């Protein structure tokens, strides 16, 4: 169940990010009317907040996964050479 919810959350995050990127491209082209630009900006703000929340939730999950039995966090700096070790 949690794995299914996680996959949905990841898919939702990626979909939101794709939509946000499209909105930015549309706004940068400068061909939208003022009303369309405001609507796109409003939607972009909403998507940004949703993405930030999804990232925060993912960070909390990662912390829970690496938490030691004594409650301390096992932290290692990420380097691509570690290959997950």
C-alpha positions as CSV (number, residue, x, y, z in Angstrom):
1,X,0.0,0.0,0.0
2,X,2.7,2.5,1.0
3,X,4.8,1.5,-2.0
4,X,1.8,2.1,-4.3
5,X,1.2,5.5,-2.7
6,X,4.9,6.3,-3.1
7,X,4.8,5.5,-6.8
8,X,1.7,7.7,-7.2
9,X,3.4,10.5,-5.4
10,X,6.5,10.2,-7.6
11,X,4.4,10.2,-10.7
12,X,2.4,13.2,-9.5
13,X,5.6,15.0,-8.7
14,X,7.0,14.4,-12.1
15,X,3.8,15.3,-13.8
16,X,3.6,18.6,-11.8
17,X,7.3,19.3,-12.6
18,X,6.7,18.8,-16.3
19,X,3.6,21.1,-16.2
20,X,5.6,23.7,-14.4
21,X,8.4,23.6,-17.0
22,X,5.9,24.0,-19.7
23,X,4.3,27.0,-18.0
24,X,7.8,28.6,-17.6
25,X,8.5,28.1,-21.3
26,X,5.1,29.6,-22.2
27,X,5.7,32.6,-20.0
28,X,9.3,33.1,-21.3
29,X,8.0,33.2,-24.9
30,X,6.0,36.3,-24.0
31,X,3.1,35.4,-26.4
32,X,0.5,35.0,-23.7
33,X,-2.0,37.7,-22.9
34,X,-1.8,39.4,-19.5
35,X,-4.8,37.4,-18.3
36,X,-3.2,34.1,-19.6
37,X,0.1,35.1,-18.0
38,X,-1.5,35.7,-14.6
39,X,-3.4,32.4,-14.8
40,X,-0.2,30.6,-15.8
41,X,1.8,32.3,-13.0
42,X,-0.9,31.4,-10.4
43,X,-0.9,27.8,-11.6
44,X,2.9,27.8,-11.4
45,X,2.9,29.0,-7.8
46,X,0.5,26.2,-6.9
47,X,2.6,23.6,-8.7
48,X,5.8,24.9,-7.0
49,X,4.2,24.6,-3.6
50,X,3.0,21.0,-4.4
51,X,6.5,20.1,-5.6
52,X,8.2,21.5,-2.5
53,X,5.8,19.6,-0.3
54,X,6.5,16.4,-2.2
55,X,10.2,16.9,-1.8
56,X,9.8,17.6,1.9
57,X,7.8,14.4,2.3
58,X,10.5,12.4,0.4
59,X,13.2,13.9,2.6
60,X,11.3,12.8,5.7
61,X,10.9,9.3,4.3
62,X,14.6,9.1,3.6
63,X,15.4,10.2,7.1
64,X,13.1,7.5,8.5
65,X,14.8,4.9,6.4
66,X,18.3,5.8,7.5
67,X,17.4,6.3,11.2
68,X,19.4,4.1,13.5
69,X,17.7,2.0,16.2
70,X,19.0,4.5,18.8
71,X,17.2,7.4,17.1
72,X,20.3,9.0,15.6
73,X,20.6,9.5,11.9
74,X,23.2,7.7,9.9
75,X,24.4,10.4,7.5
76,X,27.0,10.0,4.8
77,X,27.8,12.6,2.1
78,X,26.5,11.5,-1.2
79,X,29.1,10.8,-3.9
80,X,28.3,9.0,-7.2
81,X,31.2,6.7,-6.6
82,X,29.6,5.1,-3.5
83,X,27.1,3.1,-5.7
84,X,24.6,3.1,-2.8
85,X,27.1,1.9,-0.2
